[in-house]
């Protein structure tokens, strides 16, 4: 499990930080910072909840961290 956050999409609502403060924080600009990008698999349900709560879809949960780099390659 790997967490990816798009800070450009983040609008700083803070659901992630309130729901999982051990995994997420906010930067000086108020936008999401992932402090534990590969949390314990036992936290998967919490991370899925955060993904659903994010109003701007700025957080993604990937089963394989290589998925992120493959997506980025497709976009370039």
Residue pairs with C-beta under 8 A, 6 or more apart in sequence:
1 38
1 39
1 41
1 44
1 47
1 61
1 62
1 63
2 37
2 38
2 61
2 62
2 63
2 64
2 65
2 67
2 68
3 23
3 34
3 36
3 37
3 38
3 39
3 47
3 59
3 60
3 61
3 62
4 34
4 37
4 59
4 60
4 61
4 62
4 68
5 16
5 24
5 32
5 33
5 34
5 58
5 59
5 60
6 58
6 59
6 60
7 27
7 31
7 32
7 33
7 58
9 56
9 57
9 58
10 31
10 32
10 54
10 56
10 58
11 31
11 55
11 56
11 58
12 26
12 29
12 30
12 31
12 32
13 54
13 55
13 56
14 26
14 30
15 50
15 53
15 54
15 55
16 23
16 24
16 32
16 50
16 53
16 54
16 59
17 24
17 25
17 26
17 32
19 46
19 49
19 50
19 53
20 43
20 46
20 47
20 50
22 35
22 36
22 39
23 34
23 35
23 36
23 39
23 43
23 46
23 47
23 50
24 32
24 33
24 34
24 35
24 50
24 59
25 32
25 33
25 35
26 32
26 33
27 33
32 58
32 59
34 59
38 65
39 47
44 61
47 61
48 61
50 59
51 59
51 60
51 61
60 68
62 68
